[in-house]
Amino acid sequence: MRYGFTTGSCATAAAKAAAYMLLTGNIKRSITIETPKGILYNAEILDIRRAEKEVSCAVEKDGGDDPDITTGAWIYVKVSYPEYAQEVSSFGNRRNWEGQNGEGCEKNTEDFENRKPCIVIEGGSGVGRVTRKGLDQPVGNAAINRVPREMIEKEVLEVCRVADYDGGLKIEISVPDGERLAAQTFNPRLGIKGGISILGTSGVVEPMSTQAVLDTIRVALRQRREEGFSYVAVAPGNYGQDFMRQTYGYDLDRSVKCSNFIGATVDMAVELGFQRILLTGHIGKLIKVAGGIMNTHSKEADCRMELLAAFAAWEGLDSEPLCRIMACATTEEVLLILQENGKLDSVMKRAVRRVCYYLETRAGGQLKADCIIYANEFGELAKSEGVETWFTLLAQEQGRQI
């Protein structure tokens, strides 16, 4: 099946091409970037428009063999010299530059002293803007996530080095059809208004047909079982794997990525004769499992706020914060409310117990389940009692001292 490329990769390619054309004066009909996954993306550059102080162009989003609603959308990027280009270039009026384009320049303040370009990334028409807390970007920012921002800055700085340019550049991303497309996503519910998000952690869109994913999970489980292991650690995705690696030093290349198919993974683990399973994941997915939901894709089910409110009520939380929880857009917002009311620890422990209960119920009592739940801002939220045994098993497996 064929890879596609994320909106973040499309924006990066367009930004790199526009920066190249602005700084060199040469036309660029195609350009290559490296995605965080290490896969090169050679993008065709469309609708090139050049002026003395700005260049804009577009890249068409290609979802590969797993198209989503943004497939076919044109991701535009305009690269321009800032209004205060002369001052920025001479490092003589940083206040004006930051005042006009404060988003992203303050953190690069020392770049001026090191004579590196200051790259400011902003969203234009059709790119959503964050209006609620708990998302990748703070309230007020364009919904251009962290990894795409890093990709854009890396590639544009490379162009600046080639062109021997150390002034400032403003990068504006727009999606002409973005507001209409966003109505078909969860953006309005999440408090992202006015358009789509510029997303992607790996830079590529991996084909995600159900059967292909299930076949991949089965192969990974079978390989581990044939290596003689009767226990397996699973995580829904890259974030869960990164959390285990960074927090506990366990290389999750040895684990199984189960995507949204929690129940099917448990079924296969039982079929193959595993005796223990450890599920590690973000609260946003695993709270669904705590309600018995075994496919955590948003199209299948979403009772996150309802479940969190129910567990909080079980722990004695008053009606006013319960109502606030029900109005939240993200689980990270809920965690702040629980923390403010002294219920975070007890609610998370209850959630972990329910996750384990439903995993073992799905397995028909044929395997022992443990669970670790975490959140981006809070780190580990709770873990089941048996997790300490897992740390011993995983350390021994990797030949490390316990």
HELIX and SHEET records of a PDB file:
HELIX    1   1 THR A    7  THR A   24  1                                  18    
HELIX    2   2 ALA A   85  SER A   90  1                                   6    
HELIX    3   3 ARG A   94  GLN A  100  1                                   7    
HELIX    4   4 GLU A  106  ASN A  108  5                                   3    
HELIX    5   5 THR A  109  GLU A  113  1                                   5    
HELIX    6   6 ARG A  146  ALA A  163  1                                  18    
HELIX    7   7 GLY A  178  ALA A  182  1                                   5    
HELIX    8   8 ASN A  187  LEU A  190  1                                   4    
HELIX    9   9 THR A  210  GLU A  226  1                                  17    
HELIX   10  10 ASN A  238  TYR A  248  1                                  11    
HELIX   11  11 LEU A  252  ARG A  254  5                                   3    
HELIX   12  12 ILE A  262  GLU A  271  1                                  10    
HELIX   13  13 ILE A  283  VAL A  289  1                                   7    
HELIX   14  14 ARG A  304  TRP A  314  1                                  11    
HELIX   15  15 SER A  319  MET A  326  1                                   8    
HELIX   16  16 THR A  331  GLU A  340  1                                  10    
HELIX   17  17 LEU A  344  ARG A  362  1                                  19    
HELIX   18  18 VAL A  387  GLU A  397  1                                  11    
SHEET    1   A 2 GLY A   4  PHE A   5  0                                        
SHEET    2   A 2 VAL A 204  VAL A 205 -1                                        
SHEET    1   B 2 SER A  30  GLU A  34  0                                        
SHEET    2   B 2 LEU A  40  GLU A  44 -1                                        
SHEET    1   C 5 LEU A  46  ARG A  50  0                                        
SHEET    2   C 5 GLU A  54  GLU A  60 -1                                        
SHEET    3   C 5 TRP A  74  SER A  80 -1                                        
SHEET    4   C 5 LEU A 169  SER A 174 -1                                        
SHEET    5   C 5 ILE A 119  GLY A 123  1                                        
SHEET    1   D 2 GLY A 126  VAL A 127  0                                        
SHEET    2   D 2 GLY A 195  ILE A 196  1                                        
SHEET    1   E 2 ARG A 129  VAL A 130  0                                        
SHEET    2   E 2 ILE A 192  LYS A 193 -1                                        
SHEET    1   F 5 VAL A 256  LYS A 257  0                                        
SHEET    2   F 5 TYR A 231  ALA A 235  1                                        
SHEET    3   F 5 ARG A 276  HIS A 282  1                                        
SHEET    4   F 5 LYS A 368  ALA A 375  1                                        
SHEET    5   F 5 GLY A 379  LYS A 383 -1                                        
END                                                                             
